[in-house]
Amino acid sequence: MSENSQIVGGGPKKVLYTLATINRIGVGKAAKALTAKNTCKACAYGMGGQHGGMTNELGEFPSVCNKSVQAQSTDIQPPIPRGIFEHEIADLAELSGREMERLGRLGTPLFRRAGAARFEPLSWEEALDHAAHRLAETDPARSFFYSSGRSSNEAGFLFQLLARAFGTNNVSNCSYYCHQATSEGLATTIGKGTATIELEDLTGADLIFVIGANPSSNHPRFIHMLKNCRERGGQVIVINPAKEPGLVKFAVPKSPVSMLKGGSDIASDYLQPRIGSDIALFKGLCKAVIEQGTEDRDFIAQHGADFEAFLADIAALGWDEITDACGLTQDEIGRVAGAYGRSRNAVFAWGMGMTHHVHGVANVEAIANLALLRGMIGRRYAGLLPLRGHSNVQGIGTIGVKPVLARDVLRRMEDAFGVTFPEEKGLDTMASMQLAAAGGVDAAVIMGGNLWAATPDTAFSTRAMEQIGFKLFLTTTLNQGHVHGVGDGEVMILPVTARDEEWEPTTQESMFNFVRLSDGGITRIETVRPESWILGQLGKRLLTNSRIDFEAFSGHAKLRDAIAAIVPGMEELADIDVAKREFHIRNRVLHAPEFGTVDGKAHFVVTPIPAVVAGQLMLATVRSEGQFNSIIYEETDSYRGKAGRHSVFLNAEDMAARGLVEGQRVVVTSDAGRMEGFATQFELPRGSVLAYYPEANVLVGTAVDPRSKTPAFKSVPVEVRAQN
């Protein structure tokens, strides 16, 4: 991939790909889906809702990207032909992720009896009666409930309510495999768990840091803001081990000038630290800011806490330790610190390159330290922006799909419904899977996503899923997680409506804490049902003596009333379907230095530099341009030189030291497993390796950050050698 530096993100090829996708699904169907008043189904950057299907909260049109079209292409497919289910599950398990995606929509409830070789279609009545029966005979302590981040706030609230009324707090969501470290790291520093800015703040920033993220592939609409920042004279500083072509130059399809000139410059500076060495770099940037005298002493004195301990730690840290750890020079770090010191309004955006480590929480704390050092939190046009993936993953957490609820929220729920919920602390996602692997789970309810593929250590994930006696999935399509890890138990798969097919309006929350209203109302497949309807029917059958009328309560207006009364900051949700007025959640956006900590101060945190093993290769799993989370749309990556799914990206010198050449078959090994792939040269620091998720999950262990419980998908010690 020596031509890598010539690749440009976006551009005519992306336009043509989008047009081809629209033609494949039908122009009329695509137009209806993209223009309806429904929130985008892709990332949590946010678009659509009551402003219109391709408009964001700033009124920008068209605010749509390739990821939006890809998501729609899945939902607009016809139902999977019944003949497919005449094949054995083992046959389906041979399909790739992309092939599974293109089978079509799930159009009927499916049931795999214990030990059976095939799925069989069931009626809705049969499916719901049996699912309720199996849950009823399960000890709640031997169950868990897991949700992805694409469900609505309404379905998510009912999901966790059903679980707790059933008798378990083993309720988790996909954030424990992505941004939970963000929530934990921001809680200790600023007393909040989400972004401190709104979308409009990006329009006034003169410096945007993009850290451990690749928005050219995963959040394309954010690229527009980066381009605009550069065009008004601002700086975009990328911190990423990989020199991603789409972050160097990007041809923005909605900008004729950008397209005609062959792409807009995105990064004004680009730092490439070794994988896992970010804390050393952030501490180096802090040290340089202090040495250059550009820290905001007034802000620190008025609004900071624990600064003296932080300052002493930075002062005691030598430059040699910093540069040896991260692989960057003092001059490089000083140059970026100088740009930061000259900025008036800086935004810090980061992705899972920061959270997917056993020290992920400390990574986020180190980012917050750097922002606080110059008073860049608590005012307009500056602040913190975690780049979240799933379109409603933040909302799912807000409304309570998590193992531990704040005591006041739990009490309000109990008062509202006249019931008592279990007191014990619930299990996070990895702990639930570990319990399953140990034979401690008899039933699991999994709403959306692909838990099997998302879990690290594929052999472990398979064992864990196999041990669960009854698995109940709610999903729009079949994926590999439904046909791997099947085991000897029962599997039931219930087909659900997509967001724009909901029978009643739903709501979603973006990464900017902005709550949108989706109208739903499109009918594509008569035999699918909304998640909330299914959960209400399950609750009615399962908890016959409950004071909660689950069937009546599955109505979305009732659910929104309950959320508004129970969840702080969501009061405006109660009449959103009448007022059609979308809103920012209260007390989230920080345009004044009013922090959520006990003392109201922003706290600096001392973050130790993780130990580095000299000569050790460190692997990070990454997504391609042609995928969204574990969903694979394309087998090759157009932004990385058409690299295939089993490419192993290496530094040129690391390849030469191992006698490897471009395209050579290699074996990658770790403590967790082994993967075969193809050596692929890429612009990386020495000692850094990339491979695609979820294929490379075979190499990722199950160790987690002790504070966030997030696995280390992006710091895996590996060895790479030629395949014999």
matplotlib code that plots the C-alpha trace (Angstrom):
import matplotlib.pyplot as plt

x = [0.0, 2.8, 0.3, -1.7, -0.8, -2.5, -5.9, -8.6, -11.6, -15.1, -15.1, -16.8, -16.4, -18.4, -21.1, -21.2, -21.4, -24.2, -26.1, -25.6, -26.9, -30.0, -30.6, -30.3, -33.0, -35.1, -35.0, -38.6, -38.1, -34.8, -36.2, -39.2, -36.9, -34.3, -36.8, -39.3, -39.2, -37.2, -33.8, -30.8, -30.2, -26.4, -24.1, -25.0, -23.8, -27.5, -29.6, -33.3, -36.3, -38.7, -36.4, -36.7, -35.0, -31.8, -31.5, -29.7, -30.5, -28.8, -31.1, -28.3, -29.5, -28.6, -27.1, -26.8, -23.9, -22.9, -23.6, -27.2, -27.8, -26.1, -28.4, -31.4, -30.3, -30.6, -34.0, -35.6, -34.7, -37.6, -38.1, -35.8, -37.4, -38.8, -36.7, -33.6, -34.8, -34.8, -31.0, -29.4, -28.0, -24.5, -25.0, -26.0, -22.9, -20.7, -21.9, -19.8, -21.1, -21.8, -23.6, -25.7, -26.6, -27.8, -30.1, -32.9, -35.1, -36.4, -40.1, -41.3, -40.6, -38.0, -37.4, -34.6, -35.7, -33.1, -30.6, -32.4, -30.4, -32.8, -34.8, -38.6, -41.1, -43.6, -46.7, -46.5, -48.8, -46.7, -43.5, -44.6, -46.3, -43.2, -40.7, -42.8, -42.9, -39.2, -38.5, -41.1, -39.2, -35.9, -34.4, -34.0, -30.5, -29.5, -30.6, -29.3, -30.8, -28.7, -29.6, -27.8, -27.9, -30.3, -33.5, -35.7, -35.8, -39.3, -38.4, -35.2, -37.1, -39.7, -36.8, -35.1, -38.4, -39.4, -36.0, -36.2, -39.8, -38.8, -36.3, -32.8, -30.6, -28.4, -29.2, -26.5, -25.9, -23.3, -21.6, -19.7, -17.9, -17.4, -17.7, -18.4, -14.8, -15.9, -18.8, -16.5, -13.6, -15.8, -17.6, -14.4, -13.2, -16.3, -19.2, -20.9, -20.8, -21.5, -20.5, -20.3, -21.0, -23.9, -23.5, -23.5, -20.4, -18.4, -19.1, -17.1, -14.2, -10.8, -9.1, -10.6, -8.6, -9.6, -8.2, -8.3, -11.0, -11.5, -14.6, -13.9, -15.2, -17.3, -18.8, -18.6, -20.8, -18.3, -15.8, -17.9, -17.3, -13.6, -13.4, -15.3, -12.9, -9.9, -11.6, -12.2, -8.5, -8.8, -6.7, -7.6, -5.1, -5.4, -3.9, -4.0, -1.3, -2.6, -2.2, -5.7, -6.1, -9.6, -8.3, -5.5, -7.7, -11.4, -13.5, -16.8, -19.6, -22.0, -19.2, -18.6, -15.4, -14.1, -14.9, -13.5, -10.1, -9.7, -10.4, -10.2, -7.3, -8.5, -5.6, -3.4, -1.1, -1.0, 0.6, 1.1, 1.9, 2.5, -0.6, -1.5, 0.9, -1.7, -1.4, 2.3, 1.5, -1.3, 1.0, 3.6, 1.2, 0.3, 3.9, 4.6, 1.6, 2.9, 6.4, 5.1, 3.0, -0.3, -2.3, -5.4, -4.4, -7.6, -9.9, -7.9, -8.0, -11.7, -13.0, -10.3, -9.5, -6.6, -4.4, -1.3, -1.1, -1.5, 1.1, 3.6, 3.1, 3.8, 6.8, 8.4, 7.9, 11.0, 10.8, 12.8, 10.2, 7.5, 9.2, 10.4, 6.8, 4.9, 7.6, 7.2, 9.8, 9.7, 9.6, 6.5, 4.7, 5.8, 4.6, 1.1, 1.0, 1.9, -1.1, -3.3, -1.8, -2.7, -6.3, -9.3, -11.9, -10.8, -12.9, -11.6, -13.3, -12.3, -13.4, -12.9, -9.2, -9.2, -11.7, -10.7, -7.8, -7.5, -6.6, -9.4, -10.9, -7.4, -7.1, -10.3, -9.2, -6.0, -7.9, -10.1, -6.9, -5.6, -8.8, -9.1, -5.6, -6.6, -10.2, -11.7, -14.7, -17.7, -18.1, -19.4, -17.5, -15.2, -15.4, -15.5, -17.1, -17.0, -17.8, -20.4, -21.4, -24.9, -27.6, -29.2, -26.6, -26.4, -30.2, -30.3, -28.0, -29.9, -33.2, -31.7, -30.5, -27.6, -26.9, -26.8, -29.3, -28.9, -30.8, -33.1, -34.0, -34.7, -36.9, -38.9, -39.5, -40.7, -43.0, -44.4, -45.3, -45.9, -43.4, -40.1, -37.1, -34.1, -31.4, -28.3, -25.8, -26.3, -23.7, -22.1, -21.8, -18.6, -19.5, -22.8, -20.8, -18.4, -21.3, -22.7, -19.4, -19.3, -22.8, -24.6, -27.1, -30.2, -31.9, -30.8, -32.9, -30.9, -32.4, -30.6, -26.9, -24.6, -23.3, -21.5, -19.4, -19.0, -17.5, -13.7, -12.0, -14.2, -13.6, -14.7, -17.7, -18.8, -18.5, -20.5, -23.3, -23.5, -24.0, -27.2, -30.2, -32.6, -31.6, -34.3, -33.3, -35.2, -33.8, -34.5, -32.1, -30.2, -26.6, -23.7, -24.6, -27.8, -26.0, -22.8, -22.7, -26.0, -25.1, -27.7, -30.3, -33.2, -33.0, -35.9, -35.6, -38.4, -38.6, -38.9, -39.8, -37.1, -37.2, -39.1, -41.6, -42.6, -46.4, -46.1, -43.5, -40.3, -37.4, -33.6, -30.7, -27.6, -24.1, -24.8, -27.5, -30.2, -33.5, -35.2, -38.7, -39.1, -42.5, -42.2, -45.3, -43.7, -45.0, -42.7, -43.3, -46.7, -45.5, -42.9, -43.7, -42.3, -39.9, -42.1, -45.2, -43.2, -41.9, -45.4, -46.8, -44.0, -44.6, -48.3, -47.6, -44.6, -45.7, -49.4, -49.6, -47.6, -49.0, -47.5, -50.0, -47.3, -49.7, -51.1, -47.8, -46.2, -47.9, -45.2, -47.0, -47.3, -43.6, -42.6, -44.7, -42.9, -39.4, -40.2, -41.3, -38.4, -35.2, -33.6, -33.3, -35.9, -39.0, -39.6, -40.1, -43.7, -45.2, -42.7, -45.2, -47.7, -45.4, -43.1, -40.4, -37.1, -34.7, -31.3, -31.4, -31.2, -27.9, -25.7, -24.4, -21.8, -21.8, -20.8, -18.3, -21.0, -19.7, -21.6, -19.1, -20.0, -18.0, -19.0, -15.3, -13.6, -11.0, -7.6, -6.6, -3.1, -2.9, 0.1, 1.8, 1.2, 4.2, 5.7, 7.4, 10.3, 10.0, 6.5, 4.1, 0.7, -2.4, -5.5, -8.7, -10.3, -13.4, -13.3, -15.1, -17.5, -18.9, -20.8, -19.9, -20.1, -22.3, -20.2, -21.5, -18.4, -15.5, -12.8, -11.8, -11.8, -10.0, -7.2, -6.3, -9.0, -7.6, -9.5, -11.0, -8.0, -5.4, -2.7, -1.4, 2.2, 4.9, 7.4, 10.4, 8.6, 7.8, 11.4, 12.6, 10.5, 11.3, 7.8, 6.7, 3.4, 0.6, 2.5, 0.5, 1.2, 0.1, -0.8, -0.8, -1.7, -2.4, -6.0, -5.7, -4.4, -5.4, -4.2, -4.0, -2.0, 0.9, -0.1, 2.1, 0.6, 1.7, 2.1, 4.7, 7.1, 5.6, 2.0, -0.3, -3.9, -6.5, -10.2, -12.9, -14.7, -12.4, -9.4, -11.5, -9.9, -6.8, -8.4, -8.5, -11.3, -9.4, -11.3, -10.6, -11.4, -13.3, -15.4, -15.4, -14.5, -12.2, -8.9, -9.8, -7.1, -4.1, -3.4, 0.2, 0.8, 3.5, 3.5, 5.4, 5.3, 2.9, 4.9]
y = [0.0, 2.4, 4.6, 5.0, 8.7, 9.4, 8.0, 10.6, 10.0, 10.6, 11.8, 10.6, 6.9, 7.4, 9.3, 6.5, 3.8, 5.6, 6.0, 2.3, 1.4, 3.6, 2.0, -1.4, -0.8, 1.4, 5.2, 5.6, 3.5, 5.1, 8.6, 7.8, 6.3, 9.2, 12.1, 10.8, 12.5, 9.8, 9.9, 8.5, 4.8, 5.0, 6.8, 8.9, 12.2, 12.7, 13.8, 13.7, 13.7, 16.6, 18.8, 16.4, 13.1, 14.7, 17.8, 18.2, 20.5, 23.4, 23.1, 22.0, 20.1, 17.6, 16.2, 12.6, 10.2, 6.9, 5.2, 6.5, 5.0, 1.7, 1.4, 2.0, -0.5, -3.2, -2.3, -1.9, -5.5, -8.0, -10.8, -13.8, -16.5, -19.4, -21.8, -20.5, -22.0, -25.5, -25.3, -26.4, -23.8, -25.2, -24.1, -20.6, -20.5, -20.8, -17.5, -14.3, -11.3, -9.6, -12.6, -12.8, -9.1, -9.6, -12.5, -10.0, -9.0, -11.4, -11.7, -14.4, -15.7, -18.5, -21.2, -23.7, -26.5, -28.0, -30.0, -29.4, -28.7, -26.1, -23.1, -23.5, -20.6, -20.1, -17.9, -14.9, -16.5, -19.7, -17.7, -15.3, -18.0, -20.2, -17.4, -16.3, -19.9, -20.4, -17.1, -18.0, -21.2, -19.4, -18.1, -14.3, -14.4, -16.9, -14.5, -11.4, -8.7, -7.0, -4.2, -2.6, 1.1, 1.3, 0.7, 3.6, 5.3, 3.9, 0.3, 0.6, 1.9, -0.9, -3.4, -2.6, -2.2, -5.7, -7.1, -5.5, -6.5, -10.0, -9.9, -9.1, -6.1, -8.0, -5.3, -4.0, -2.4, -2.2, 0.8, -1.5, -2.6, 0.9, 4.3, 3.2, 4.4, 7.8, 8.0, 6.9, 9.2, 12.3, 11.5, 11.8, 15.0, 17.1, 15.2, 14.5, 11.5, 12.8, 15.6, 19.1, 20.8, 21.0, 20.8, 24.5, 24.8, 23.2, 26.2, 28.5, 26.3, 27.3, 24.1, 20.6, 17.6, 14.3, 11.6, 7.8, 8.0, 7.7, 9.8, 9.7, 6.1, 6.1, 9.6, 11.1, 14.1, 15.2, 15.6, 18.5, 20.4, 19.6, 20.9, 24.1, 24.6, 24.5, 26.8, 29.6, 29.4, 27.0, 23.9, 20.2, 18.1, 14.4, 12.0, 8.5, 5.8, 5.2, 7.8, 7.5, 8.8, 10.2, 12.3, 13.8, 14.7, 14.3, 15.2, 16.2, 15.1, 18.0, 20.6, 21.2, 23.0, 20.2, 17.6, 19.7, 20.3, 16.6, 16.9, 19.3, 19.3, 17.9, 17.5, 20.6, 18.4, 14.7, 12.9, 9.2, 7.8, 4.1, 2.1, 2.4, 5.3, 8.1, 9.0, 9.7, 12.0, 13.8, 14.4, 15.6, 18.1, 19.3, 19.6, 21.6, 23.9, 24.6, 25.2, 27.6, 29.4, 29.1, 27.4, 29.3, 30.0, 32.1, 29.2, 26.7, 28.9, 29.5, 26.3, 23.6, 21.1, 18.8, 20.9, 20.9, 17.1, 17.1, 19.8, 18.0, 14.8, 16.6, 18.4, 15.1, 13.6, 13.8, 14.3, 11.2, 9.1, 10.8, 10.4, 6.9, 5.8, 7.4, 7.4, 11.1, 13.8, 16.7, 19.1, 17.4, 17.5, 21.1, 22.1, 20.8, 22.3, 25.6, 25.4, 24.6, 27.5, 29.9, 28.6, 30.5, 27.7, 24.1, 21.0, 17.6, 14.7, 11.1, 7.6, 4.0, 4.3, 5.9, 3.7, 0.2, -0.3, -1.6, 2.0, 3.5, 5.5, 7.0, 7.9, 9.9, 11.6, 12.6, 14.2, 16.1, 17.2, 18.7, 20.5, 21.9, 23.1, 25.9, 26.3, 24.7, 23.2, 25.2, 27.8, 28.1, 26.7, 24.6, 21.4, 17.6, 15.4, 11.6, 10.3, 7.6, 4.9, 3.4, 6.0, 5.8, 4.2, 7.3, 7.4, 3.7, 4.5, 7.7, 5.8, 3.1, 0.1, -0.5, -2.7, 0.0, 2.9, 6.0, 5.4, 8.4, 7.1, 3.6, 5.0, 7.1, 4.0, 2.0, 4.8, 5.3, 1.6, 0.6, -2.2, -3.1, -3.9, -6.0, -4.3, -6.3, -4.8, -6.1, -7.6, -5.6, -7.1, -9.0, -10.2, -11.6, -13.5, -14.8, -16.1, -17.7, -19.4, -20.8, -22.3, -19.8, -18.4, -20.2, -17.5, -14.3, -11.7, -9.9, -6.8, -5.9, -6.0, -9.0, -9.9, -13.0, -11.0, -8.0, -10.0, -10.4, -13.8, -15.5, -19.0, -17.7, -15.9, -19.1, -21.1, -18.5, -18.3, -22.1, -22.5, -20.4, -22.7, -20.3, -17.3, -14.8, -12.4, -9.3, -8.2, -6.9, -9.3, -12.5, -12.1, -14.4, -14.2, -16.1, -19.1, -19.3, -20.2, -22.0, -24.9, -27.5, -25.1, -23.3, -20.2, -17.9, -15.0, -12.4, -10.0, -6.4, -3.2, -0.8, 2.7, 4.2, 1.3, 1.8, 1.9, 4.9, 7.7, 7.0, 9.1, 8.9, 10.8, 12.0, 12.3, 16.0, 15.2, 16.2, 14.2, 13.7, 12.5, 9.8, 9.5, 5.9, 4.8, 3.2, -0.3, -2.7, -6.1, -6.8, -9.6, -7.7, -6.1, -3.2, -4.0, -2.3, -4.3, -7.6, -6.6, -5.6, -9.0, -10.8, -8.9, -9.6, -13.3, -13.6, -11.3, -12.1, -10.8, -7.6, -4.2, -3.0, -3.4, -4.3, -4.5, -1.0, 0.3, -0.7, 2.4, 5.0, 8.0, 6.2, 5.3, 8.8, 10.1, 7.6, 8.6, 12.3, 11.7, 9.4, 10.4, 13.8, 16.1, 14.3, 16.3, 17.7, 14.2, 14.0, 16.2, 15.8, 13.9, 16.8, 19.8, 18.3, 20.2, 18.4, 19.4, 19.1, 17.2, 19.5, 20.1, 18.3, 21.0, 23.1, 26.7, 27.9, 26.3, 24.6, 21.1, 18.1, 17.1, 17.2, 20.4, 21.9, 22.0, 20.3, 17.9, 17.2, 13.6, 12.0, 9.4, 7.0, 6.1, 2.3, 0.1, -0.4, -3.7, -2.9, -4.5, -5.8, -5.5, -4.0, -4.6, -2.5, -3.7, -1.3, -0.9, -0.5, 2.1, -0.6, -1.6, -0.3, -1.9, -5.6, -5.2, -5.8, -4.0, -4.4, -7.0, -4.4, -1.0, 1.7, 4.1, 1.7, 0.7, -1.9, -4.0, -7.2, -8.3, -10.4, -7.7, -7.3, -3.7, -3.2, -0.6, -1.0, -1.5, -4.0, -6.0, -5.9, -7.0, -10.1, -10.7, -10.0, -8.5, -6.9, -9.5, -12.3, -14.8, -14.3, -15.8, -13.4, -14.9, -13.6, -15.1, -15.4, -17.0, -17.2, -15.5, -15.9, -12.9, -11.0, -8.6, -5.1, -2.1, 1.0, 4.3, 3.2, 3.8, 1.0, -1.7, -1.0, -3.4, -3.1, -5.8, -5.7, -6.1, -8.5, -11.0, -10.1, -10.7, -14.1, -12.3, -10.1, -11.3, -10.9, -8.7, -5.4, -2.0, -2.5, 0.8, 0.7, -3.1, -2.3, -4.9, -3.9, -4.2, -1.7, -2.8, -6.5, -7.8, -10.0, -11.7, -11.7, -14.2, -15.6, -18.5, -21.7]
z = [0.0, -0.8, -2.7, 0.6, 0.8, -2.5, -1.4, -0.7, 1.4, 0.0, -3.6, -6.8, -5.9, -2.8, -4.7, -7.3, -4.6, -2.9, -6.2, -6.9, -3.5, -4.0, -7.4, -5.9, -3.3, -5.6, -6.0, -4.8, -1.7, -0.9, -1.3, 1.0, 3.6, 3.5, 3.5, 6.1, 9.5, 11.2, 12.9, 11.0, 11.8, 11.6, 14.0, 17.0, 15.3, 14.6, 11.6, 10.7, 12.9, 12.8, 10.8, 8.0, 7.0, 5.7, 7.9, 11.2, 14.1, 12.5, 9.5, 7.2, 4.1, 2.8, 5.9, 4.9, 4.3, 3.0, 6.3, 6.3, 2.9, 3.9, 6.9, 4.8, 2.2, 4.9, 6.1, 2.6, 1.7, 1.2, 3.7, 3.6, 1.4, 3.5, 1.5, 3.2, 6.5, 4.9, 5.1, 8.3, 10.8, 10.1, 6.4, 7.4, 9.7, 6.7, 5.3, 5.7, 7.6, 4.3, 2.9, 6.1, 5.7, 2.2, 2.9, 3.4, 6.3, 8.9, 8.3, 10.6, 14.2, 14.1, 16.6, 17.0, 19.3, 21.6, 19.6, 16.3, 13.1, 11.6, 12.4, 12.0, 11.4, 14.2, 14.6, 16.8, 19.4, 19.5, 19.8, 22.5, 24.6, 24.5, 25.2, 28.2, 29.4, 29.2, 31.0, 33.7, 34.5, 34.8, 38.0, 37.3, 38.8, 36.1, 33.2, 31.6, 29.3, 26.6, 24.2, 21.3, 20.7, 17.8, 19.8, 20.7, 24.1, 24.5, 23.8, 25.9, 28.9, 28.7, 28.2, 31.4, 33.3, 32.2, 33.3, 36.8, 37.3, 36.3, 39.1, 37.7, 37.4, 34.9, 32.3, 30.0, 26.6, 24.0, 25.6, 27.9, 24.7, 23.5, 25.4, 29.0, 29.7, 28.6, 31.0, 33.9, 33.0, 32.6, 35.9, 37.9, 36.2, 35.4, 37.0, 33.7, 31.4, 27.9, 25.5, 26.9, 23.6, 21.1, 17.3, 16.9, 19.1, 16.3, 14.1, 16.4, 17.3, 15.9, 16.9, 16.8, 18.1, 16.6, 18.9, 18.4, 15.8, 12.1, 11.3, 7.6, 7.8, 10.9, 11.3, 7.8, 8.6, 11.2, 8.4, 7.1, 10.4, 10.2, 6.6, 7.6, 10.6, 8.2, 5.7, 8.3, 9.3, 12.1, 12.9, 12.9, 14.9, 14.5, 17.1, 15.7, 15.3, 11.8, 9.1, 7.8, 4.2, 4.8, 7.7, 5.5, 2.6, 2.0, -1.1, 0.5, -1.8, -0.8, -1.6, -5.4, -4.6, -2.5, -5.2, -8.1, -6.4, -5.6, -1.9, 1.1, 3.5, 6.8, 9.2, 9.8, 12.0, 12.5, 15.5, 15.4, 18.8, 19.4, 20.2, 23.9, 24.6, 24.6, 28.3, 27.8, 24.9, 26.7, 29.7, 27.3, 25.8, 29.3, 30.2, 27.0, 27.6, 31.1, 29.9, 27.2, 29.9, 28.1, 30.9, 32.1, 35.7, 36.4, 35.3, 37.3, 40.4, 40.2, 38.9, 39.3, 42.0, 42.7, 40.4, 42.7, 42.7, 38.9, 38.5, 40.7, 38.7, 35.4, 36.8, 38.0, 34.5, 32.3, 28.6, 27.9, 29.6, 27.5, 24.2, 24.8, 25.6, 22.8, 20.1, 19.3, 19.7, 22.1, 19.2, 17.7, 21.0, 21.6, 18.1, 18.8, 22.3, 20.7, 18.3, 21.3, 23.3, 20.5, 20.1, 21.5, 21.3, 21.2, 21.0, 21.9, 20.0, 20.6, 19.7, 20.8, 20.1, 23.6, 25.4, 24.1, 26.6, 30.1, 31.0, 28.9, 31.8, 32.5, 28.8, 29.0, 32.2, 30.5, 27.7, 30.2, 32.0, 28.8, 28.1, 31.7, 31.6, 29.3, 30.5, 27.4, 29.2, 30.4, 27.6, 24.1, 21.1, 23.3, 25.1, 25.0, 22.3, 22.6, 19.1, 19.8, 17.3, 17.5, 16.7, 20.1, 22.3, 24.5, 24.9, 25.8, 28.7, 29.7, 30.1, 32.3, 30.2, 32.6, 35.6, 38.2, 38.4, 40.5, 43.8, 43.2, 39.8, 41.1, 43.8, 41.4, 39.2, 42.2, 43.3, 39.8, 39.3, 42.9, 42.8, 44.4, 42.3, 43.2, 45.2, 44.1, 41.7, 38.1, 35.8, 33.0, 29.5, 29.9, 33.4, 31.9, 29.3, 31.8, 33.9, 30.8, 30.0, 33.6, 33.1, 35.2, 32.6, 31.7, 29.6, 27.8, 26.1, 23.4, 21.7, 18.5, 17.8, 17.5, 20.9, 19.7, 17.2, 19.5, 22.3, 22.4, 22.2, 19.7, 21.2, 24.6, 23.0, 21.3, 24.5, 26.5, 24.0, 23.7, 27.4, 27.5, 27.6, 26.0, 23.8, 22.7, 20.0, 18.8, 15.4, 11.9, 10.1, 10.7, 11.6, 12.5, 16.2, 15.5, 13.9, 15.9, 19.6, 19.2, 21.5, 22.5, 23.9, 22.4, 20.2, 19.3, 16.9, 16.7, 13.7, 14.6, 12.8, 11.7, 13.2, 10.3, 10.4, 14.0, 14.6, 16.9, 17.1, 18.9, 20.2, 20.0, 21.6, 19.7, 21.0, 21.4, 24.0, 21.4, 21.6, 18.2, 17.4, 14.7, 13.1, 11.9, 9.9, 6.8, 6.1, 4.3, 5.9, 7.4, 9.7, 11.8, 15.1, 17.2, 20.0, 22.5, 21.4, 21.7, 25.2, 26.3, 25.1, 26.9, 30.1, 30.0, 29.7, 32.0, 34.9, 35.2, 38.7, 38.3, 39.1, 35.8, 32.9, 30.3, 27.4, 28.0, 29.0, 25.7, 24.2, 23.5, 24.9, 28.3, 28.1, 27.4, 30.3, 32.6, 31.3, 31.7, 35.3, 36.3, 34.4, 35.3, 32.3, 30.2, 31.4, 27.9, 26.5, 27.9, 25.2, 22.4, 20.2, 20.5, 20.5, 17.9, 19.8, 19.9, 22.7, 24.4, 27.7, 30.6, 32.5, 29.9, 27.5, 29.5, 28.3, 31.7, 34.2, 36.2, 36.9, 38.2, 40.8, 44.5, 45.1, 41.7, 40.7, 37.7, 39.0, 37.6, 37.9, 38.0, 35.3, 35.5, 32.2, 31.4, 31.3, 27.8, 26.8, 24.5, 21.1, 21.7, 18.8, 19.9, 17.8, 17.5, 15.9, 13.5, 11.3, 7.6, 5.5, 4.3, 7.7, 10.7, 14.0, 13.3, 10.2, 7.0, 3.9, 1.7, 1.8, 0.9, 2.3, -0.2, 2.1, 2.8, -0.7, -1.2, 1.7, 2.4, 5.7, 6.7, 6.0, 8.8, 8.6, 9.6, 9.6, 6.7, 9.0, 11.2, 8.0, 6.8, 10.3, 10.0, 6.3, 5.2, 1.9, 0.8, 0.4, 2.1, 4.2, 7.9, 11.2, 14.1, 17.6, 21.0, 24.4, 23.3, 19.9, 16.3, 13.1, 9.5, 7.2, 4.7, 5.4, 4.3, 4.5, 6.2, 7.7, 11.3, 14.0, 14.8, 17.0, 15.9, 14.1, 12.8, 11.8, 11.2, 13.8, 14.3, 12.5, 14.7, 17.9, 18.0, 19.2, 21.8, 25.4, 27.9, 30.3, 31.0, 32.4, 36.0, 36.2, 33.0, 32.3, 28.7, 26.9, 25.4, 21.7, 20.8, 22.8, 22.2, 22.5, 19.4, 17.4, 13.6, 11.4, 7.9, 7.4, 6.8]

ax = plt.figure().add_subplot(projection="3d")
ax.plot(x, y, z, "-o")
ax.set_aspect("equal")
plt.show()
